[in-house]
Amino acid sequence: MTLTTNNIRIKVDLNKCTLCKKCVMYCPTYVFSLVKNKIVADSSRCIECYGCIPLCPSGAIKIEIS
């Protein structure tokens, strides 16, 4: 599931996501949350540290900058 801001978009591939919740626990600005057994990303909270990308063991998180 994806929410969008003007310049950054965080995508969580729900087919790849294993619900390990590392992104939820690690993110300093609480971009990620668990909603109805799915990881949801609120791009408006992102400070663009990109720490979530290498943290995700299944490669489910992608960031697009426009």
Number of C-alpha atoms within 10 A of each C-alpha: 12 13 13 14 14 9 10 17 19 23 20 19 16 14 8 12 17 15 15 12 15 13 23 19 11 14 19 14 12 15 20 25 17 12 8 7 8 16 23 20 24 19 22 16 14 19 12 11 9 13 12 21 15 11 14 18 15 15 15 16 21 14 15 10 10 8
